[in-house]
Amino acid sequence: MKTVLEYDETVDALYLEFASRTVASHVQLDDARGVDYAADGSVVGVEILSASRGIDLAGLPNGPDIERVLRARGFPIGRAAQAS
């Protein structure tokens, strides 16, 4: 499946969907990032809050895919971009 990005500008949140599957669990990595998993442990999607401030890819599953999609859409990448 192609990675699908949904962005809600009103709340500055984005969701990257990797698989159209039922979410069995959610792991919150920090205040701005969470990962949804299917029952078999595969990644369903990644949620990122305050996306326009910059996105820390460290520790996110599917990092290269996430970076490719976000750069193509013009989102800032990296911790330095988050400092404001």
MOPAC internal coordinates of N, CA, C and O (Angstrom, degrees):
PM7 1SCF
backbone

  N    0.0000 0     0.00 0     0.00 0    0    0    0
  C    1.4572 1     0.00 0     0.00 0    1    0    0
  C    1.5204 1   109.30 1     0.00 0    2    1    0
  O    1.2310 1   121.06 1   -38.25 1    3    2    1
  N    1.2791 1   115.57 1   141.75 1    3    2    1
  C    1.4537 1   122.19 1   176.05 1    5    3    2
  C    1.5294 1   109.18 1   -73.21 1    6    5    3
  O    1.2310 1   120.48 1   -36.55 1    7    6    5
  N    1.3248 1   116.69 1   143.45 1    7    6    5
  C    1.4570 1   121.14 1   176.95 1    9    7    6
  C    1.5211 1   109.21 1   -68.41 1   10    9    7
  O    1.2310 1   120.71 1   -51.78 1   11   10    9
  N    1.3359 1   116.25 1   128.22 1   11   10    9
  C    1.4589 1   122.01 1  -179.23 1   13   11   10
  C    1.5268 1   108.07 1  -109.86 1   14   13   11
  O    1.2310 1   120.28 1   -50.91 1   15   14   13
  N    1.3329 1   117.06 1   129.09 1   15   14   13
  C    1.4562 1   122.23 1   178.53 1   17   15   14
  C    1.5217 1   109.23 1  -109.21 1   18   17   15
  O    1.2310 1   121.42 1   -52.64 1   19   18   17
  N    1.3218 1   114.89 1   127.36 1   19   18   17
  C    1.4640 1   121.22 1   173.14 1   21   19   18
  C    1.5181 1   106.85 1  -117.49 1   22   21   19
  O    1.2310 1   120.21 1   -51.32 1   23   22   21
  N    1.3336 1   117.21 1   128.68 1   23   22   21
  C    1.4604 1   121.21 1  -179.12 1   25   23   22
  C    1.5168 1   109.59 1  -126.57 1   26   25   23
  O    1.2310 1   120.79 1   -50.48 1   27   26   25
  N    1.3348 1   116.09 1   129.52 1   27   26   25
  C    1.4556 1   122.58 1   176.79 1   29   27   26
  C    1.5241 1   107.53 1  -109.05 1   30   29   27
  O    1.2310 1   120.81 1   -78.57 1   31   30   29
  N    1.3070 1   116.06 1   101.43 1   31   30   29
  C    1.4598 1   121.84 1  -176.16 1   33   31   30
  C    1.5267 1   112.22 1   -64.27 1   34   33   31
  O    1.2310 1   119.82 1   149.66 1   35   34   33
  N    1.3274 1   117.95 1   -30.34 1   35   34   33
  C    1.4629 1   120.16 1  -176.92 1   37   35   34
  C    1.5259 1   112.19 1   -65.29 1   38   37   35
  O    1.2310 1   119.99 1   149.71 1   39   38   37
  N    1.3259 1   117.63 1   -30.29 1   39   38   37
  C    1.4675 1   121.01 1   178.45 1   41   39   38
  C    1.5315 1   111.93 1  -114.99 1   42   41   39
  O    1.2310 1   120.32 1  -177.39 1   43   42   41
  N    1.3525 1   116.99 1     2.61 1   43   42   41
  C    1.4685 1   123.32 1   178.48 1   45   43   42
  C    1.5321 1   111.36 1    54.53 1   46   45   43
  O    1.2310 1   121.33 1  -130.85 1   47   46   45
  N    1.3246 1   115.06 1    49.15 1   47   46   45
  C    1.4642 1   120.94 1  -179.98 1   49   47   46
  C    1.5228 1   109.32 1  -127.85 1   50   49   47
  O    1.2310 1   121.47 1   -36.83 1   51   50   49
  N    1.3290 1   114.79 1   143.17 1   51   50   49
  C    1.4592 1   118.06 1   176.43 1   53   51   50
  C    1.5173 1   109.78 1  -130.83 1   54   53   51
  O    1.2310 1   121.96 1   -23.05 1   55   54   53
  N    1.3174 1   113.86 1   156.95 1   55   54   53
  C    1.4555 1   121.47 1   177.60 1   57   55   54
  C    1.5140 1   107.69 1  -134.44 1   58   57   55
  O    1.2310 1   120.95 1   -52.32 1   59   58   57
  N    1.3130 1   115.80 1   127.68 1   59   58   57
  C    1.4606 1   122.28 1   175.94 1   61   59   58
  C    1.5186 1   107.23 1  -106.56 1   62   61   59
  O    1.2310 1   120.81 1   -61.29 1   63   62   61
  N    1.3229 1   116.06 1   118.71 1   63   62   61
  C    1.4585 1   120.69 1  -179.92 1   65   63   62
  C    1.5256 1   108.90 1  -101.99 1   66   65   63
  O    1.2310 1   121.14 1   -53.39 1   67   66   65
  N    1.3385 1   115.43 1   126.61 1   67   66   65
  C    1.4604 1   121.99 1   179.93 1   69   67   66
  C    1.5188 1   112.70 1  -102.23 1   70   69   67
  O    1.2310 1   120.64 1   155.87 1   71   70   69
  N    1.3225 1   116.37 1   -24.13 1   71   70   69
  C    1.4636 1   121.10 1  -178.32 1   73   71   70
  C    1.5217 1   108.72 1  -149.61 1   74   73   71
  O    1.2310 1   121.02 1   -41.98 1   75   74   73
  N    1.3144 1   115.66 1   138.02 1   75   74   73
  C    1.4557 1   120.84 1   177.60 1   77   75   74
  C    1.5330 1   108.22 1   -86.61 1   78   77   75
  O    1.2310 1   121.80 1  -100.65 1   79   78   77
  N    1.3384 1   114.17 1    79.35 1   79   78   77
  C    1.4686 1   120.81 1  -176.32 1   81   79   78
  C    1.5167 1   109.09 1  -135.87 1   82   81   79
  O    1.2310 1   121.12 1   -14.82 1   83   82   81
  N    1.3149 1   115.47 1   165.18 1   83   82   81
  C    1.4562 1   121.21 1   177.22 1   85   83   82
  C    1.5266 1   109.94 1   -72.99 1   86   85   83
  O    1.2310 1   120.88 1   -45.91 1   87   86   85
  N    1.3228 1   115.93 1   134.09 1   87   86   85
  C    1.4633 1   121.55 1   177.52 1   89   87   86
  C    1.5194 1   108.83 1   -79.83 1   90   89   87
  O    1.2310 1   120.87 1   -55.48 1   91   90   89
  N    1.3460 1   115.94 1   124.52 1   91   90   89
  C    1.4638 1   121.51 1   179.65 1   93   91   90
  C    1.5211 1   111.46 1  -100.63 1   94   93   91
  O    1.2310 1   120.63 1   152.09 1   95   94   93
  N    1.3520 1   116.40 1   -27.91 1   95   94   93
  C    1.4618 1   119.39 1   179.49 1   97   95   94
  C    1.5201 1   110.03 1  -154.07 1   98   97   95
  O    1.2310 1   121.59 1   -23.50 1   99   98   97
  N    1.3228 1   114.56 1   156.50 1   99   98   97
  C    1.4639 1   122.26 1   178.77 1  101   99   98
  C    1.5181 1   108.13 1  -127.97 1  102  101   99
  O    1.2310 1   120.40 1   -49.28 1  103  102  101
  N    1.3233 1   116.84 1   130.72 1  103  102  101
  C    1.4616 1   122.01 1   177.19 1  105  103  102
  C    1.5229 1   107.79 1  -115.87 1  106  105  103
  O    1.2310 1   120.88 1   -60.51 1  107  106  105
  N    1.3326 1   115.93 1   119.49 1  107  106  105
  C    1.4600 1   121.46 1   178.48 1  109  107  106
  C    1.5215 1   107.79 1   -87.30 1  110  109  107
  O    1.2310 1   120.02 1   -65.11 1  111  110  109
  N    1.3347 1   117.57 1   114.89 1  111  110  109
  C    1.4636 1   121.82 1  -178.04 1  113  111  110
  C    1.5224 1   111.88 1   -78.23 1  114  113  111
  O    1.2310 1   120.62 1   143.33 1  115  114  113
  N    1.3204 1   116.41 1   -36.67 1  115  114  113
  C    1.4624 1   123.22 1   177.60 1  117  115  114
  C    1.5197 1   107.00 1  -165.43 1  118  117  115
  O    1.2310 1   119.86 1    11.86 1  119  118  117
  N    1.3304 1   117.87 1  -168.14 1  119  118  117
  C    1.4669 1   120.84 1  -176.82 1  121  119  118
  C    1.5296 1   113.63 1   -63.71 1  122  121  119
  O    1.2310 1   120.11 1   157.78 1  123  122  121
  N    1.3345 1   117.40 1   -22.22 1  123  122  121
  C    1.4622 1   120.21 1  -173.44 1  125  123  122
  C    1.5242 1   114.65 1  -113.80 1  126  125  123
  O    1.2310 1   119.43 1   173.37 1  127  126  125
  N    1.3324 1   118.70 1    -6.63 1  127  126  125
  C    1.4610 1   119.85 1  -172.50 1  129  127  126
  C    1.5236 1   111.99 1  -137.68 1  130  129  127
  O    1.2310 1   121.49 1   -44.21 1  131  130  129
  N    1.3304 1   114.75 1   135.79 1  131  130  129
  C    1.4596 1   120.79 1   176.81 1  133  131  130
  C    1.5176 1   110.41 1  -142.61 1  134  133  131
  O    1.2310 1   121.05 1   -24.58 1  135  134  133
  N    1.3263 1   115.59 1   155.42 1  135  134  133
  C    1.4558 1   121.38 1  -178.29 1  137  135  134
  C    1.5264 1   109.06 1  -126.65 1  138  137  135
  O    1.2310 1   120.86 1   -47.41 1  139  138  137
  N    1.3415 1   115.97 1   132.59 1  139  138  137
  C    1.4584 1   122.29 1   175.82 1  141  139  138
  C    1.5228 1   109.02 1  -100.39 1  142  141  139
  O    1.2310 1   121.34 1   -43.55 1  143  142  141
  N    1.3400 1   115.04 1   136.45 1  143  142  141
  C    1.4629 1   121.69 1  -178.81 1  145  143  142
  C    1.5214 1   110.51 1  -122.39 1  146  145  143
  O    1.2310 1   120.96 1   -31.92 1  147  146  145
  N    1.3324 1   115.77 1   148.08 1  147  146  145
  C    1.4662 1   122.51 1   172.11 1  149  147  146
  C    1.5297 1   108.18 1   -81.64 1  150  149  147
  O    1.2310 1   120.14 1    -8.89 1  151  150  149
  N    1.3151 1   117.34 1   171.11 1  151  150  149
  C    1.4607 1   122.10 1  -178.85 1  153  151  150
  C    1.5280 1   112.43 1   -59.97 1  154  153  151
  O    1.2310 1   119.95 1   149.93 1  155  154  153
  N    1.3439 1   117.70 1   -30.07 1  155  154  153
  C    1.4627 1   120.23 1  -179.97 1  157  155  154
  C    1.5270 1   113.59 1   -84.97 1  158  157  155
  O    1.2310 1   120.47 1  -176.07 1  159  158  157
  N    1.3332 1   116.70 1     3.93 1  159  158  157
  C    1.4677 1   121.24 1   177.79 1  161  159  158
  C    1.5143 1   114.75 1    91.38 1  162  161  159
  O    1.2310 1   120.12 1   176.04 1  163  162  161
  N    1.3242 1   117.38 1    -3.96 1  163  162  161
  C    1.4657 1   119.05 1   178.78 1  165  163  162
  C    1.5351 1   109.91 1   -75.65 1  166  165  163
  O    1.2310 1   121.15 1   -27.50 1  167  166  165
  N    1.3205 1   115.41 1   152.50 1  167  166  165
  C    1.4650 1   121.60 1  -177.92 1  169  167  166
  C    1.5247 1   109.37 1   -77.81 1  170  169  167
  O    1.2310 1   121.36 1   -53.38 1  171  170  169
  N    1.3291 1   115.00 1   126.62 1  171  170  169
  C    1.4619 1   121.25 1   175.31 1  173  171  170
  C    1.5200 1   109.25 1   -90.84 1  174  173  171
  O    1.2310 1   120.65 1   133.73 1  175  174  173
  N    1.3473 1   116.35 1   -46.27 1  175  174  173
  C    1.4539 1   119.27 1  -177.66 1  177  175  174
  C    1.5131 1   112.49 1  -169.01 1  178  177  175
  O    1.2310 1   121.77 1    -9.79 1  179  178  177
  N    1.3288 1   114.21 1   170.21 1  179  178  177
  C    1.4556 1   122.20 1  -179.71 1  181  179  178
  C    1.5279 1   108.16 1  -129.44 1  182  181  179
  O    1.2310 1   120.78 1   -48.27 1  183  182  181
  N    1.3311 1   116.12 1   131.73 1  183  182  181
  C    1.4631 1   122.70 1   177.50 1  185  183  182
  C    1.5214 1   108.66 1  -106.07 1  186  185  183
  O    1.2310 1   120.72 1   -45.01 1  187  186  185
  N    1.3384 1   116.22 1   134.99 1  187  186  185
  C    1.4625 1   121.04 1   178.87 1  189  187  186
  C    1.5196 1   108.39 1  -132.57 1  190  189  187
  O    1.2310 1   121.04 1   -56.01 1  191  190  189
  N    1.3294 1   115.62 1   123.99 1  191  190  189
  C    1.4608 1   122.01 1   177.54 1  193  191  190
  C    1.5257 1   109.36 1   -97.82 1  194  193  191
  O    1.2310 1   120.44 1   -23.49 1  195  194  193
  N    1.3217 1   116.76 1   156.51 1  195  194  193
  C    1.4747 1   123.02 1  -178.31 1  197  195  194
  C    1.5262 1   110.66 1    54.49 1  198  197  195
  O    1.2310 1   120.78 1  -137.33 1  199  198  197
  N    1.3014 1   116.12 1    42.67 1  199  198  197
  C    1.4607 1   122.36 1  -173.70 1  201  199  198
  C    1.5227 1   113.31 1   -61.19 1  202  201  199
  O    1.2310 1   119.66 1   147.02 1  203  202  201
  N    1.3150 1   118.25 1   -32.98 1  203  202  201
  C    1.4624 1   120.38 1  -177.12 1  205  203  202
  C    1.5302 1   112.47 1   -71.00 1  206  205  203
  O    1.2310 1   120.03 1   165.08 1  207  206  205
  N    1.3187 1   117.55 1   -14.92 1  207  206  205
  C    1.4644 1   121.87 1   179.19 1  209  207  206
  C    1.5224 1   112.95 1   -82.36 1  210  209  207
  O    1.2310 1   120.63 1   163.42 1  211  210  209
  N    1.3121 1   116.39 1   -16.58 1  211  210  209
  C    1.4561 1   120.89 1  -178.03 1  213  211  210
  C    1.5085 1   110.07 1   127.44 1  214  213  211
  O    1.2310 1   121.07 1   -32.23 1  215  214  213
  N    1.3113 1   115.56 1   147.77 1  215  214  213
  C    1.4556 1   120.51 1  -173.72 1  217  215  214
  C    1.5214 1   109.69 1  -122.28 1  218  217  215
  O    1.2310 1   121.54 1   -59.10 1  219  218  217
  N    1.3196 1   114.65 1   120.90 1  219  218  217
  C    1.4603 1   122.06 1   177.48 1  221  219  218
  C    1.5261 1   107.68 1   -84.59 1  222  221  219
  O    1.2310 1   120.33 1   -66.26 1  223  222  221
  N    1.3202 1   116.98 1   113.74 1  223  222  221
  C    1.4604 1   121.44 1  -178.51 1  225  223  222
  C    1.5237 1   113.24 1   -84.07 1  226  225  223
  O    1.2310 1   119.83 1   168.59 1  227  226  225
  N    1.3189 1   117.93 1   -11.41 1  227  226  225
  C    1.4647 1   121.65 1  -177.33 1  229  227  226
  C    1.5241 1   110.89 1   -57.68 1  230  229  227
  O    1.2310 1   120.88 1   -54.06 1  231  230  229
  N    1.3149 1   115.93 1   125.94 1  231  230  229
  C    1.4541 1   121.58 1   176.38 1  233  231  230
  C    1.5142 1   115.17 1    83.08 1  234  233  231
  O    1.2310 1   119.89 1   177.45 1  235  234  233
  N    1.3349 1   117.81 1    -2.55 1  235  234  233
  C    1.4586 1   119.35 1   178.19 1  237  235  234
  C    1.5266 1   110.53 1   -83.68 1  238  237  235
  O    1.2310 1   120.23 1   -43.06 1  239  238  237
  N    1.3247 1   117.17 1   136.94 1  239  238  237
  C    1.4667 1   119.13 1   175.10 1  241  239  238
  C    1.5281 1   109.10 1   -70.20 1  242  241  239
  O    1.2310 1   120.72 1   -26.02 1  243  242  241
  N    1.3137 1   116.24 1   153.98 1  243  242  241
  C    1.4693 1   121.79 1   178.63 1  245  243  242
  C    1.5259 1   111.70 1    61.12 1  246  245  243
  O    1.2310 1   120.69 1  -146.50 1  247  246  245
  N    1.3322 1   116.29 1    33.50 1  247  246  245
  C    1.4643 1   122.20 1  -176.84 1  249  247  246
  C    1.5187 1   115.40 1   -48.69 1  250  249  247
  O    1.2310 1   119.26 1   130.21 1  251  250  249
  N    1.3434 1   119.02 1   -49.79 1  251  250  249
  C    1.4712 1   119.13 1  -179.91 1  253  251  250
  C    1.5322 1   113.38 1   -61.26 1  254  253  251
  O    1.2310 1   120.32 1   141.62 1  255  254  253
  N    1.3271 1   116.99 1   -38.38 1  255  254  253
  C    1.4672 1   120.28 1   177.77 1  257  255  254
  C    1.5248 1   110.41 1   -66.60 1  258  257  255
  O    1.2310 1   120.56 1   136.61 1  259  258  257
  N    1.3294 1   116.53 1   -43.39 1  259  258  257
  C    1.4629 1   121.02 1   178.85 1  261  259  258
  C    1.5221 1   110.10 1   -61.01 1  262  261  259
  O    1.2310 1   120.54 1   131.66 1  263  262  261
  N    1.3241 1   116.57 1   -48.34 1  263  262  261
  C    1.4656 1   120.02 1  -178.73 1  265  263  262
  C    1.5292 1   111.11 1   -59.87 1  266  265  263
  O    1.2310 1   120.19 1   135.53 1  267  266  265
  N    1.3107 1   117.25 1   -44.47 1  267  266  265
  C    1.4739 1   121.29 1  -179.47 1  269  267  266
  C    1.5260 1   111.02 1   -58.92 1  270  269  267
  O    1.2310 1   120.53 1   132.64 1  271  270  269
  N    1.3168 1   116.58 1   -47.36 1  271  270  269
  C    1.4653 1   121.12 1  -177.79 1  273  271  270
  C    1.5253 1   110.85 1   -66.71 1  274  273  271
  O    1.2310 1   120.53 1   136.31 1  275  274  273
  N    1.3381 1   116.60 1   -43.69 1  275  274  273
  C    1.4625 1   119.91 1  -177.22 1  277  275  274
  C    1.5241 1   111.97 1   -68.03 1  278  277  275
  O    1.2310 1   120.18 1   138.22 1  279  278  277
  N    1.3135 1   117.25 1   -41.78 1  279  278  277
  C    1.4732 1   119.85 1   178.41 1  281  279  278
  C    1.5284 1   110.64 1   -63.59 1  282  281  279
  O    1.2310 1   120.38 1   141.06 1  283  282  281
  N    1.3250 1   116.88 1   -38.94 1  283  282  281
  C    1.4654 1   120.53 1   179.04 1  285  283  282
  C    1.5314 1   111.37 1   -62.87 1  286  285  283
  O    1.2310 1   120.62 1   150.78 1  287  286  285
  N    1.3315 1   116.43 1   -29.22 1  287  286  285
  C    1.4691 1   121.08 1   179.47 1  289  287  286
  C    1.5226 1   112.68 1   -94.40 1  290  289  287
  O    1.2310 1   119.87 1   177.89 1  291  290  289
  N    1.3531 1   117.85 1    -2.11 1  291  290  289
  C    1.4564 1   121.30 1   174.78 1  293  291  290
  C    1.5185 1   116.07 1    85.97 1  294  293  291
  O    1.2310 1   119.82 1  -163.99 1  295  294  293
  N    1.3337 1   117.95 1    16.01 1  295  294  293
  C    1.4646 1   120.28 1   178.08 1  297  295  294
  C    1.5286 1   109.50 1   -78.94 1  298  297  295
  O    1.2310 1   120.00 1   -40.71 1  299  298  297
  N    1.3471 1   117.60 1   139.29 1  299  298  297
  C    1.4652 1   119.89 1   177.79 1  301  299  298
  C    1.5222 1   111.46 1   -71.01 1  302  301  299
  O    1.2310 1   120.83 1   -38.96 1  303  302  301
  N    1.3293 1   116.02 1   141.04 1  303  302  301
  C    1.4576 1   122.46 1  -177.95 1  305  303  302
  C    1.5226 1   109.53 1  -114.19 1  306  305  303
  O    1.2310 1   120.47 1   -41.02 1  307  306  305
  N    1.3318 1   116.70 1   138.98 1  307  306  305
  C    1.4567 1   122.37 1   171.69 1  309  307  306
  C    1.5084 1   114.48 1   110.36 1  310  309  307
  O    1.2310 1   122.00 1   -23.05 1  311  310  309
  N    1.3382 1   113.77 1   156.95 1  311  310  309
  C    1.4666 1   120.52 1  -179.67 1  313  311  310
  C    1.5156 1   113.05 1   -61.98 1  314  313  311
  O    1.2310 1   120.32 1   141.16 1  315  314  313
  N    1.3321 1   116.99 1   -38.84 1  315  314  313
  C    1.4663 1   120.43 1  -177.34 1  317  315  314
  C    1.5206 1   111.05 1   -57.13 1  318  317  315
  O    1.2310 1   120.84 1   145.06 1  319  318  317
  N    1.3154 1   116.00 1   -34.94 1  319  318  317
  C    1.4544 1   120.18 1  -179.86 1  321  319  318
  C    1.5261 1   111.73 1   -68.99 1  322  321  319
  O    1.2310 1   120.16 1   157.48 1  323  322  321
  N    1.3607 1   117.30 1   -22.52 1  323  322  321
  C    1.4557 1   120.57 1  -178.09 1  325  323  322
  C    1.5130 1   112.52 1   -79.01 1  326  325  323
  O    1.2310 1   119.68 1   155.51 1  327  326  325
  N    1.3084 1   118.21 1   -24.49 1  327  326  325
  C    1.4548 1   120.40 1  -178.12 1  329  327  326
  C    1.5163 1   109.51 1   -71.59 1  330  329  327
  O    1.2310 1   120.53 1   -56.76 1  331  330  329
  N    1.3217 1   116.58 1   123.24 1  331  330  329
  C    1.4633 1   120.27 1   177.61 1  333  331  330
  C    1.5071 1   110.00 1  -159.76 1  334  333  331
  O    1.2310 1   120.10 1   180.00 1  335  334  333

